[in-house]
């Protein structure tokens, strides 16, 4: 993952698919042309306790502006 970080037992990674040729290969379409940027997110719990993850625990932040 090109963007990643860890805090205690939690590791997060993000891989935005910003290249149109990569989007074409993976999704069969140029999603940038319709203002969509897919992001693959990876979460690793390296601890011994369960870690509940919900979609609303994530937010997109772009150039110091929350989306």
HELIX and SHEET records of a PDB file:
HELIX    1   1 UNK A   20  UNK A   27  1                                   8    
HELIX    2   2 UNK A   31  UNK A   34  5                                   4    
HELIX    3   3 UNK A   55  UNK A   57  5                                   3    
SHEET    1   A 3 UNK A   3  UNK A   7  0                                        
SHEET    2   A 3 UNK A  10  UNK A  16 -1                                        
SHEET    3   A 3 UNK A  39  UNK A  45 -1                                        
SHEET    1   B 2 UNK A  61  UNK A  62  0                                        
SHEET    2   B 2 UNK A  65  UNK A  66 -1                                        
END                                                                             
